[in-house]
Amino acid sequence: MNILIVDDEASFRQHLKHWFERKGYQVMETESGNAAIELVRQNIFEVVLLDIILPDIDGIEVLKYIKQWYPNIQAIIMTGNATVENAIASMKLGAYDYLVKPFDLEELSILVERANELTQLRRESEILHHEKIRQSRFEEFVGQSKHTKQVLELVEKVAPTNSTVLITGETGTGKELIARAIYRKSLRRDKPFTVVNCSALQDTLLESEMFGYEKGAFTGALKNKRGLVEVANTGTLFLDEIGDVSSEFQIKFLRFLENGEYRPLGGTHVLRSNVRIIAATNRDLKQLMQEGKFREDLFYRLNVFNIHLLPLRERKEDIPVLIDHCLQKICYLLNKCVKSCSPEALQILQNYDWPGNVRELENVLERAVILSDGKEITVNDLPADLKEHARDESIGNDNSLKSMERKHILSVLKEANWNKTHAARILGITKKTLYHKMRMYNIDF
C-alpha cells in the first residue's frame, strides 16, 4: 500500500510515517496542499491522510481535487479543529472517514486497511469494466454492406421487445454475435445471458441440462440440479444449433415455450421460468419440417422474428472492414502489431469464397499474424490453398473447360454443404470420380 500524509506538523507527520513504515507500507509526506496535489499527480496512492488546516490551501480543496481526478484514492480527514461543518463537507465530497486529533493509531490503522480494500475493489471493478467494453467491441457484428446495415437495424428494433428471435445462416456467419447484440440492447441486459449448444449434447443430457433433475431421477443423480432455464430466469437463453435437437426434446421444449412451465427430470412439481428465447441454426428448418424432422408448431413458435445472415461470399464488401476488426482483436490477444494487409493479400482475401465464413477468415488472419514479421500481412503469410485458389481464378479467366468444370464442382459442393455423396449425385458422377476430380483440381477435402 502507498500512503500520502499531508499535515503541517512535522513531528506528527514523522510519527505517522514511521508507524506505517514499520507495518511495511510505502509512505510519502508533505506539509502543504499544493505539494500534496503535485505528489498525487506524479505517484500512485491508495490512501491519503489529510489535515484540513494547511499553510497554503485547506485540506477540503485538496480533497476536491483528489475526488475529481483520482476518485479511487481514499482520503481520511485528520483535524485538531473539528467542526460539524467541516465533517459534513468532507464526507459530502467523498472522504472515507473523519478523525479528530488526538486519535488512537490502531484505530487509524484499521481505517487505512479498510480504505485500501475499497480502493483495490474499485480499481479491479474499473479494470473489469474497461476489459468488458474492449471485449464487447470485439464482439460487434461489423460490416459496410447493405445486408449488414439491414441486420443491425433489425437488431435495434427487436432488442427492446421480449419477442422470440430465430437467427439463421451458415456456420461462421456470426449468429451468436447477433444474439449477444440483441441481449446487450435489450431490457434484460443486466440479467443472465446463457448459451446452450444443442448439437454438443445428447438428447437426455440436453433435457437434464435445460430443465434440471431431482435427486434419484436416474443413476448418478446424487443431488438436485438446477436447469439452465432456472439459471437464466429473468434473463436470455440462447439456443445454438436448435435444428439438431431430437423430436422428443422438441415436444418438451415446445411446452416450455408456450407457457414458461417445465418439470425437472424425476420431479413432480411444475416450475416456471421467465426467459427470453433466442435460437439459431445453420440448417434449413423448412426442409427439415418437410422431412418430418422438425415440428411445424415449434418452428412457428421460434420464428416469431427471423434474422437471416448471408454468407460472406454474398457480402464481400464487408471483408475489408472485417479484416480490420479481426486484426485488432487478434493483435490484442497475441500481443502483436499487424495493422493491415498488403494490396495483393487483400485482393486474394476478397476474391476467396470463404466456405467457413467469418470464422474461417478470422482463423486465416490469426495464422497470418503469427507468421508475419512486419506490420503488414503479405501474400507469403497466407495459406497455400488461398494462394492456389487465386492462381486458379486468374487461369480461369480464359474460360477454359477445366476451370469451368472446377468452378462447377466447387459450386455444387458448397450447395451440398460439402456433403460428397450428395454432391456426386447432383453432378451425376460416382463418389470415386468426384474425389479424383477434387484431387485433380486441388479442391480441399
N, C-alpha and C positions, 0 to 999 in steps of 0.2 A: 504494500500500500504506500502511496505517496501522499504526504500531508503537507499543507502550507499553513504556517502560523502567522497571523497578522495581528500585531499588538504593539502599542507604543512603549510598553515597559520592557526594557532589555532583559532584566533579571527574570521576569515572568516568562518571556519567550524562551530564554535559555533553559529554564527549568522544564517547561513543556517539551522542548526539543530533546533534551537528554532522556526524559521519561519515555517518550515514544521511540527514540532510537534504541533504547535498551530492550524494547519489545520487538525490534527487528524492522521497524518502518523506516522509509526514506523521508527525511524531514528537511524542508526549507523554511526560512523565516524572514520576515521583514517588518519594519515599523510603520510604513506608510501605505496609504491606499493606492496611490498611483503605481508604486513599485509592485504591489500585490497584483494589480491588473496586468502589468508587464510580465510578471512571472507566470501568471495563468496563461497568457498568450504563448509563452515560449516553452512551457512544460506541461506534462500530464499529471493532474492531481485527481485523487479520488475524493478527498475531504479537505475542506478549508476551515480552520478555526479562526474566527473573525471577530475582532473587537469592534465596537461601534464608534468609540471615540478615538480618532486618529489625527495626526498633526496636519494633514492636508485636506483630504476629503473624508467624509464619515463612512463607516462600515456599511451603512444602508446603500450608498451609491455603489460601493464595490459589489455588494450582493446583487443589486440590479444588473450590473454588467455581467456577472457570472451567470445569472439565471437567463439573461437574454442570449448570450453567445455560447455558453457551456452548460446547458441545463442539466446534464447528467452529474456534474460535480455537486456534492452535498456540502452545504455550508452550515456550521454550528456557530451561532452567535454567542460571544462572551462579553459581558459588560459588568462594570462595577457600579454603574449608574442606571439601575433598572427603572424603567418606566413602563406603564401599561401601553402607552402609545408606541414605544419602540418595539416592544414584544409583538404587538399586533401587526405593526408594519412589516417587521422581518418575517413573520410567519406567512403573511399575505403574499410576500414576494417569493416565497418558496424555501425559506430556511428550513433545515431539517429539524433543528431544535434551538432552544434559547436557554443559556445558563447564566446565573448571576454569581459573580465573584464574591467571596471565595467559594470554590466548589471542590468536591472530592474528585481526585484524579482517577480513581477506579470507576466512578460514575461516568466521567468523561470518556474513559477508555471503552466502556460498554457502548456509549452513544456512537463513538467513532467506528467501532466494529459494525454496528447495525447500519450506520450511514454508508460504510464501504460496501456492505452486502447489497444495499439498494442501488448504489452506483453500478456495481457489477451486473445486477439483474437488468438494469435499464440499458446498459451498453450491449449486453447479449441480445436483448429484445430488439435493439436498433439494428444490430448486425443481421439478425434473422429476418427482420423486416426488409432491409435492403437486399438481402440474398433472395428473398421471396419475390421482390419486384424484378430483380435481374433475371431470375429463372422464369418468371411468368412472361417476361419479354421474349425469351427464347421459345416459349410455348405458344406464341401467337401463330395464327393461320395467316400467312403473308402471301402477297402476290399483287399484280397490277392488271391482270386480265379482267375482262368484263364479267366472266363467271365468278371469279374470286370476290369481286365487289358485290355481286348479287348475293353470294353466300353470306357475306358479312352483314349485309342488310337484313337478310332473313334471321340471322342470329340476334341482331338488335331488336327485331320485332317479337320474336318468340321468347327470348330470355326472361323478360319480366313476368310472363304468364306461368301457370302451373301445367300447361299442356304437355302431353307425352310427345317426344320427338323421336323420329326414326331417321338415322343418318345412314345413307347407302353410298357405296363406292368401292372401287377396287382396293386391295390390300396396299397399304402405304400411302393412301391419298390424304390422310390427316383426319380421320373420323374422330379419334379421341381428342385431338386438338379442338375440334368444333364443339365436342361435348363439354370440354373444360371451359371453353369460351362462353358457352351458354350458362354454365354454372357460375362463372365469375361475374356475369352481368345479371344474374337472377336475384330474386329477393331471398333466396336460400344460400347466398354466398358465404355467410358466416356459419353455416351448418355443414355436416359431413358431406364429402364427395367420395362415394365408394364405388370402386371399379370391380366388376366381375367378368373374367374372361371365360365365357361359356364353353368355348371349344377346348379349354385346357382341363376341364373337369368331367369325370364320368357322370352319368345320369344320377345315380344315387348320391354321389358325393356333392353334386351341384345342388340337389334338393336340400341336403343337410346343411350345406354352406349358406344357402339362401334363407331357409326357414328355421334352422337350428334343430336341436333334438333334446329329448328328455333323457335323463339318466336311465339306462337299461333298455333304451329303444332298440339296440342291436348289440351284438358282441363288441366290446371295446368302448361302449358308451358309458364311461365310468362316472360322468357328472353331466349336469345340464350344460348345453352350449347355446349361446345366443346366435341367432341367424343374422345375416347381413341386412335383411330388411328391418330388423330391430336396431342394429347398429346405426343404420342410415336414417333412422326415424327423424322426420322434420327436414332431412337433407335431400340429396340427389343420389340416385342409384344408376350407374352407367353399366349397361349390359352389352359387352362387346361380343361380336360374333353370335348374335341371337339366332341366326339361321341354322346353327349347328345343334340346337337342343332337340331332345327326343320328343315324340308325340306325347308321352306320359307327362313329362315335365311341362309341356305346353299347356296341358289341361289345368295343372295345378297353378301355373303362373297366371293363366287367364282369370281364374277365380280371384287371385290376389289383385290383378289389375282392375277388376270390376268394382270391388268394394274395399280394398285395402285389408281384407281379412285373410289370415293364414293360420295354420296349425302346425307346430313343430312336430317332427317325427316322434312318434310314441306319445304325443301329448293328447290330452282330452279337452283342453280349453282352446277356444278360438281367440286369437290375439289380433290386434290391429296395428297398422303402421301407416304413417302419412309420409310417403316419399314421392319425389318426382322421378319418373322413369325416363331415361334417355337410352335408346337402344341403337346398336349399329350392326351392320352386316356387309360382307363383301359378296354375298350370294344374291341371286335373283329370287326373291321371296315369291313373286307371282308364278315363276316357273315351278318352284317347289310346291306351291299350292296346287297347281295343275297335276303334279306328280303325286299328290296326296301326302307330301312330307311336311307340310306346314299348314296349320289350321287357318282357315279363312277368317274366323271370328277373332283370333288372336292378331292376325295381320291388321285388321281394321282398328283394333284397339291400340296397336302400336303406331300405326301410320296416321295418327291424328295430324301431325305436321312433319312433312318429309323434307329433308335436305339431302340432295344428291350431289356428290363430289365427282367432278370429271377427272379422268386420269391425266397425268402430266403431259402425255403426248397430245392431248386435245386442248391444252392451255400453255403452250410453250413460251408465251410471252411472260409467264410467271418465273421462268427458270433463272434469269439474271438476278431477280430480287431474292429468290430462294437461295441462290448461291451466296450472296452477301450475308443473308440472315444465318445460314448454316455455318459459314466461315467464322462469324462472330462467336457462335456457340462452341464450335469445335476448338477454336483457338483458346477460348476461355478455359475449356476443360483440359486441353493438352498443354496449356501454358506456352503456346507458340504465337507467332505474329505473322500469319499469312493473310494478306488483306484482299487479294484479288486473284483473278485468272488471267493468263496471257490471252490475247485475242484469238490465237489458234486453238488453245484449250477450251475457251468459252464457246467457240464455234462447234467443236466436237460435242460438248456437253449439251448445247442447244439442239443439235441435229439428232441426237440419240432419242429413241422412243421410250426409254425408261419403263420396262415392264413391271419393275418393283416400285415405280412412282417415287414420291419424295423420300421414302425410307431408303431406297436404293441410291438416290442422288446423295443423300447425307452420308451413306457408307462409303461411296466413291470419294467424296470430298475428304472424309476423315483419313482415308488411306493416303490421299494425295498430300494432305497437310503433313502427315508423318514423314512422307518421302521428300517433301520439299526442303531445299536448302536455302531458299530465299524468302522473300515476302510475296512471291507470286507463284501460283500453280502453273506449271508448263505442261506441254504435251507429254513429256517424258514421265511426269508424275501420274499420268492416267493409266488405268488398267489396259491390258493388251486387247481385250475384246472390244473396248470402246474405240481404240485406235484402228482395229481391224474393221469395225463397222463403218468408221469414217472413210477408210480406203475403199470398202465395198460400195459405199454410197457414191463416191466420186467415179468409180468404174461404172457403176450402174447408170450414170447419166447418159451413157451411149445407148441405152435401151437394148442391150444385148439380151439374148434369150436366157442366158444363165442368171443374169442379175434380176430379170423379171421373175424367173422361177424362184429365186431365193427370197425375193420380196413377198411373193405369193405364199410361200411356205411359212415365212415369219408371220404374215398377216393371219393365216389360218391358225397357227399355233397360239397366237395371242387371243384370237376369237374363242378358241377352245380352252383358254386359261391354262395353256401349256400341258393339257392332257394329251399325250402322244397317241393313245388309242383312238380317241375322239377325232383328233386332227387327221390321222391317217384315213379314217372313214370318210371325212369331208373331202379329202384330197382324192379319194378313190384309189389309194395305193395301200400296200401292206405296211404293217408297222416296221418290218425289217427294212423295206425300201425307204421309209421316212427317216430311219436312223442313218442309213447310208447317205442320204441327201443332206442331212444335218451335219454329218462329218465333212462331207464334200464342200459345203458352203460355210463351214466353220460357225455353225449355229450352236450356242451353248445348250447342253442337255439339261 
